[in-house]
Every structure is written in C-alpha cells, then in structure tokens.
Amino acid sequence: MKKAIRFFSVLSAVFLMLSASMACLAAEMSGYTYTVTISAGNQGSLSTADGISISVEGGGDYAINLEDGGKLVRITGLTAANHVRFLNSAASVAEDSKYYVKGIRMGGRDDSLNLAYFQVERDQDYVVAYGIRGNMVQYTVNYEDAAGNRLYPPQIYYGNVGDRPVIAYLYVEGYQPQAYNLTRTLQSDAGKNVFTFVYTPIATTAPGPAGGGAAGGAPGGEAPGDAAVPGAGAAPAGGGAAAPGGDAGIAPVEDEVPPEDLDDDDMPLAGNETEPGEPEDVIDLDEEDMPLANFESGNDGTVARANGRLLKYMWFAVGIGLVAVIALVAGAYTYRKMKKAESVKSEKKD
C-alpha cells in the first residue's frame, strides 16, 4: 500500500509540473508583446505622418513611434495577431541622391526583399533597401474590384529594370484582395510593369486594422476613407516612391454604378453568395498570377503566418496530453497489479 501511495504522489507531482508549463505557455501566447523596428539607414529618412505607409492591422495596444530624427520607426506592443505594412513612400532620399528606395529587408541581410505586409512573430529588425539609379523605369500599382472599378487612385513608383519590388495591399473595408503582397520583375516597357490588387466583397465585414495604437500622425491602420493614398500619381522624389505633395489628399475612388433592371430569372438567389478564398501571402505576377509557392524572405520564419505558430503549440499540447494518458494507464495497471499481489499474499497467510 505504501508503494501505491508513493507512486501516486510522484504522478501528482508530474501533473502539477505539466499544468504549470501549460499555464506559462498560455501566458506567453496571450500576454507577451513584440517590437518591430524599421531603420532608414544612411541614405534616407522615414515618415509616419500619413498613417498608411507604415501601419499595423490586427488591433491591440500597439504604438508607432518615429525616433532619431526620422532615422528609425519603432512599433511596440505587437502580438502574433498583428501584421505590419510598409510602403516605399514611407522612405525618402534627397532629390540629388544617386539612390532610390527599393523596399525593406531584414537587418544584417543583403539578399532579396522581404514582404511589404508581414506577420508579426517575434521581435524583428528591418532596414530600408536602396538601389543605385541606373536604367530607371516606372511601375504602377492599381487597387480595383473584380469589375475594374478603382478603389484607390493608382500609385506610381520608379525602379531599375530587373528589380523585383514587393508591394503591400491597402485595406478596404468589406473587401479582401487576391494577395497581401504582389511582386514581379520590372521591364523596360513601363506598360508591362503593372501591379493590380483585385478586391472581392466578403460576406461579413472583415476585422479592419483597429486603432488602439498611437502613430506619429494618424493612427496606424486606419480605414482607407480616413486617409489619402500617400503620394498617389506623383513623380518620385527619391526614385523609388512617389513624391510627397503630388496628388496627396485624394480620397478613395467611389464609382457610382447605375442600377440594373433584372428579370425574375436573373434575380440572384439568397444564400448563393460564394465566400472568397483566403488571400495568398504573395503572388508572383511573372508567373501569370499563380501563387509564388517558393517565395522566401528568409528561412527563419520572419513572414510565417500565425496559424503556423498555433500549430506548433497544438502539437506541444497533444504531446503533453499523450504523456498524461500513458502515465494514467501505467498507473492504473501498476495499481491493479499491486492490489492483486496483496490479495494473493493475504490468501497465502490465511
């Protein structure tokens, strides 16, 4: 009997340790916050005044702060539910500079550009990537619905032929794009350098980039009706992004569609609306709008989606549960054998 008591005491201690581990894990998932920094480097400076070029989606008590005279943006209070957006118009260089803005990449790296709209997964440091002006060409970013109606005015940027810029989508309430990022290789023919985000209505209003954070200007992640597209349609001050003061102040385009008379046979049936699929992280337009399955912005999970993180925790919890079940079965089996041995021993004494 003493052995049984000792065994179940050890088993209880194991369960207490497992419970404490799960409590710590839950606290990390719900309470820990992350910081993302974006450095302008030596060639330019950053701005957060428009509230869009550097912004956050996903809500929460985050803050966007411009530091060091425009050389650094620090975003604090982020969680795994947040995404950060970077537009090239957030960075600028001097008018006589030989450099232009290409995008952002992880600090300490000199490889391909990172996604311009990315999942927050941990503390992350980014730097603005610059190129040297050479064979410069224009590229255009459009924001349209499936019928071709403009939701925002086009944005115009410039880069070198052969560049592969990565462009972030802009939030439109009640719509979702085909992808959060678009990329393609710039060609000498500007007419082929078009990035078009196609938005599809969603059945219920998607959770927008809720406020909750303070930025150095407008709150990060505002709905598009609250702020203008930065630098839309203007020539670049730094070669990569549209110049400030071009068509700033333009509100999202509202195309009026005349009502259409429908016959009874043409009336849509209630409940037949199809839900759009989940947007891709990135689409390579060089591959005829097919998802870029092998796009890599680093092998360390910088742009991994939140469900990957949750999957890791799920497998961890499954492992703990499996160990607990095995321990219970082993305990019950051991206890039964001990009771049987005691019964046989008692019968022999009698």
C-alpha positions in Angstrom: 0.0 0.0 0.0 2.9 2.3 0.8 4.3 1.8 -2.7 0.9 2.7 -4.2 0.8 5.9 -2.2 4.4 6.8 -3.2 3.6 6.1 -6.9 0.5 8.3 -7.0 2.4 11.1 -5.1 5.0 11.1 -7.9 2.3 11.0 -10.6 0.5 14.0 -8.9 3.8 15.9 -8.9 4.2 15.3 -12.7 0.8 16.6 -13.4 1.4 19.7 -11.3 4.6 20.4 -13.4 2.7 19.9 -16.6 -0.1 22.2 -15.5 2.5 24.9 -14.6 4.1 24.5 -18.0 0.8 24.9 -19.8 0.0 28.0 -17.7 3.3 29.6 -18.7 2.7 28.7 -22.3 -0.8 30.3 -22.2 0.6 33.4 -20.6 3.2 33.7 -23.3 0.6 33.3 -26.1 -1.8 35.9 -24.7 0.4 38.4 -22.8 3.8 38.7 -24.5 4.3 41.5 -26.9 6.8 42.1 -29.6 8.7 45.1 -31.1 9.4 45.8 -34.8 11.9 48.4 -35.8 12.5 49.8 -39.3 15.7 51.7 -39.9 16.2 54.2 -42.7 20.0 53.6 -42.8 22.4 56.3 -44.0 20.8 57.2 -47.3 17.3 58.4 -46.4 14.7 59.1 -43.7 11.3 57.8 -42.7 7.9 59.3 -42.1 4.7 58.1 -40.4 2.7 61.2 -40.9 0.2 59.8 -43.4 -0.8 56.9 -41.1 -0.7 54.4 -44.0 2.8 54.0 -45.4 3.9 52.3 -42.1 0.8 50.9 -40.4 -0.5 47.9 -38.4 -3.5 45.7 -38.7 -5.0 43.4 -36.1 -5.8 45.8 -33.3 -4.3 45.8 -29.8 -2.5 48.3 -27.7 0.5 49.0 -30.0 2.3 52.3 -30.6 4.2 53.6 -33.7 7.0 56.0 -32.8 9.3 57.9 -35.1 12.8 58.3 -33.5 16.2 59.6 -34.1 15.1 62.5 -36.4 13.3 60.2 -38.8 16.0 57.5 -39.0 14.1 54.9 -37.1 10.5 53.7 -36.6 9.8 51.6 -33.5 6.5 49.7 -33.2 5.9 48.3 -29.8 3.1 46.4 -28.1 2.6 44.0 -31.1 1.2 40.4 -30.8 1.1 37.4 -33.2 -2.4 38.7 -34.3 -0.8 41.8 -35.9 0.5 42.4 -39.4 2.8 45.4 -40.3 2.6 47.2 -43.7 5.4 49.1 -45.3 5.0 51.2 -48.5 8.0 52.6 -50.3 6.5 56.1 -49.9 7.4 55.9 -46.1 11.1 56.4 -47.0 12.6 59.3 -48.9 16.0 60.4 -50.1 17.4 63.7 -51.2 16.4 65.0 -54.6 20.0 64.9 -55.8 20.7 61.5 -54.3 22.1 58.7 -56.6 20.0 56.3 -54.5 16.3 55.3 -54.7 14.1 53.2 -52.3 13.6 49.6 -53.3 11.8 48.2 -50.2 12.7 46.6 -46.9 14.8 43.6 -45.8 15.8 42.0 -42.5 18.6 43.7 -40.7 22.0 42.1 -41.3 21.0 40.6 -44.6 21.8 41.6 -48.1 19.5 39.3 -50.1 16.0 39.5 -51.6 13.4 42.0 -50.3 11.1 41.0 -47.5 7.3 41.0 -47.8 5.9 44.5 -47.5 3.0 43.3 -45.5 4.1 40.7 -43.0 3.0 38.7 -39.9 4.5 39.7 -36.5 6.0 36.6 -35.0 8.7 37.9 -32.7 11.0 40.9 -32.2 12.1 41.9 -35.7 14.5 44.4 -37.1 14.2 45.7 -40.7 16.2 48.2 -42.8 15.2 50.1 -45.9 16.8 48.7 -49.0 18.2 51.2 -51.5 19.4 50.8 -55.1 21.7 53.0 -57.3 19.9 54.8 -60.1 20.5 53.3 -63.4 18.1 52.3 -66.1 15.1 53.7 -64.3 11.5 52.7 -65.3 8.0 53.5 -64.0 5.8 50.9 -62.4 2.1 51.4 -61.4 0.0 49.9 -58.6 -3.7 49.6 -59.0 -6.4 48.8 -56.5 -9.6 47.6 -58.2 -12.7 45.4 -57.7 -13.5 42.5 -59.9 -15.4 44.7 -62.3 -12.3 47.0 -62.8 -13.7 49.9 -60.7 -10.9 51.8 -58.9 -11.0 51.6 -55.1 -7.9 53.9 -54.7 -6.1 56.1 -57.2 -3.1 54.4 -58.9 0.2 54.8 -57.2 3.3 55.4 -59.3 6.8 54.4 -58.3 10.2 54.0 -60.1 12.9 51.4 -60.0 15.7 49.9 -62.1 14.9 47.4 -64.9 15.4 44.0 -63.4 14.2 44.9 -59.9 11.6 42.8 -58.2 9.7 45.2 -55.9 7.3 43.7 -53.4 4.1 45.7 -53.0 1.7 45.6 -50.0 -2.1 45.8 -50.4 -4.2 48.6 -48.9 -7.1 47.9 -46.6 -10.6 48.4 -48.0 -13.5 47.8 -45.6 -15.7 44.9 -46.6 -13.3 43.6 -49.3 -10.3 41.4 -49.4 -7.5 41.2 -52.1 -6.3 38.2 -54.0 -3.0 38.5 -52.2 -1.4 40.7 -49.4 1.7 41.2 -51.5 2.4 41.3 -55.2 5.8 41.1 -56.9 7.2 41.0 -60.5 10.3 41.8 -62.4 10.4 45.3 -63.9 10.8 45.5 -67.6 11.9 48.4 -69.9 8.3 48.7 -71.1 6.5 50.6 -68.4 3.2 49.3 -69.7 4.1 45.8 -68.5 5.1 47.0 -65.0 1.6 47.0 -63.6 0.7 45.6 -60.2 -3.1 45.2 -59.8 -4.8 44.2 -56.5 -8.2 42.8 -57.2 -10.6 43.1 -54.3 -13.6 40.8 -53.7 -16.5 41.6 -51.4 -16.7 39.4 -48.3 -20.0 38.3 -46.7 -19.3 39.9 -43.3 -17.1 43.0 -42.6 -13.6 41.8 -42.1 -11.9 42.8 -38.9 -10.2 46.0 -40.0 -6.9 47.5 -38.8 -8.4 48.6 -35.5 -6.8 51.6 -33.9 -5.6 51.2 -30.3 -2.1 52.3 -31.3 -0.7 55.7 -31.5 1.4 56.8 -34.5 3.4 59.9 -35.3 0.4 61.3 -37.1 -2.8 59.4 -38.0 -3.4 56.1 -36.1 -1.8 53.2 -37.8 -4.1 51.0 -39.9 -6.9 53.4 -40.5 -9.7 52.5 -42.9 -9.0 53.9 -46.4 -11.6 56.6 -46.1 -9.8 58.2 -43.3 -6.5 58.9 -45.1 -5.3 59.6 -48.6 -3.0 57.3 -50.5 0.4 58.6 -49.9 1.9 60.3 -53.0 -0.5 58.7 -55.5 0.2 59.6 -59.1 3.2 61.8 -58.5 6.8 61.6 -59.7 9.3 60.2 -57.3 11.4 62.4 -55.1 13.8 59.6 -54.4 13.4 57.5 -57.5 11.6 54.6 -55.7 8.5 56.2 -54.2 6.1 58.8 -55.4 7.0 62.4 -54.3 5.1 64.0 -51.4 2.7 66.7 -52.4 1.7 65.1 -55.7 -1.9 64.2 -55.5 -1.9 63.9 -51.7 -5.3 64.3 -50.2 -7.1 62.1 -52.8 -9.8 60.0 -51.1 -10.6 56.5 -52.3 -12.4 56.4 -55.6 -16.2 55.9 -55.3 -17.5 54.7 -58.7 -21.3 55.0 -59.0 -22.8 52.0 -60.7 -26.3 52.7 -62.2 -29.0 50.3 -61.0 -29.7 47.4 -63.4 -33.1 46.1 -64.1 -33.2 42.3 -63.7 -35.9 39.9 -64.8 -37.2 37.3 -62.4 -35.0 34.7 -63.9 -31.9 36.9 -63.4 -32.5 37.6 -59.7 -29.8 36.2 -57.5 -30.9 33.5 -55.1 -30.4 34.2 -51.4 -27.7 32.2 -49.8 -25.9 31.5 -53.1 -23.1 34.0 -52.4 -19.7 32.4 -52.6 -17.2 33.3 -50.0 -13.8 34.4 -51.5 -10.8 32.3 -50.6 -8.2 33.3 -48.1 -5.7 35.8 -49.8 -2.3 34.5 -50.7 0.7 35.9 -48.8 2.3 36.8 -52.1 1.6 36.3 -55.8 4.3 36.5 -58.4 2.8 38.3 -61.4 5.6 37.0 -63.6 4.0 33.5 -63.3 0.6 34.6 -64.7 -0.9 35.4 -61.3 -0.1 32.0 -59.9 0.8 31.9 -56.1 4.6 32.1 -55.6 5.0 28.9 -53.7 8.7 29.1 -53.3 9.0 32.8 -52.3 11.4 33.1 -49.5 12.1 36.1 -47.4 14.4 34.3 -45.0 14.4 30.7 -43.7 13.8 31.7 -40.1 10.0 32.2 -40.3 10.0 36.0 -40.5 6.9 36.1 -42.6 5.3 32.8 -41.3 1.6 33.1 -40.7 0.0 32.9 -37.2 -1.5 29.5 -37.8 2.0 28.0 -38.1 2.7 29.3 -34.7 -0.5 28.0 -33.3 0.1 24.6 -34.9 3.4 24.4 -33.0 1.6 25.0 -29.7 -1.1 22.5 -30.7 1.4 19.7 -31.3 3.1 20.6 -28.0 -0.3 20.3 -26.2 -1.0 17.0 -27.9 2.3 15.6 -26.8 1.6 16.6 -23.2 -1.8 15.1 -23.3 -0.4 11.8 -24.7 2.2 11.6 -22.0 -0.6 12.2 -19.4 -2.7 9.4 -20.8 0.2 7.0 -20.9 1.0 7.9 -17.3 -2.6 7.3 -16.2 -2.8 3.9 -18.0 0.6 2.9 -16.5 -0.5 4.0 -13.0 -3.8 2.1 -13.2 -2.1 -1.0 -14.5 0.6 -0.8 -11.7 -2.0 -0.2 -9.0 -4.1 -3.2 -10.2 -1.0 -5.5 -10.1 -0.1 -4.3 -6.6 -3.6 -4.9 -5.4 -3.6 -8.4 -6.9 -0.3 -9.2 -5.3 -1.5 -8.0 -2.0 -4.6 -10.2 -2.4 -2.5 -13.3 -3.2 -0.2 -12.6 -0.3 -3.2 -12.2 2.1 -4.7 -15.6 0.8 -1.4 -17.4 1.5 -1.3 -16.1 5.1 -4.8 -17.4 5.6 
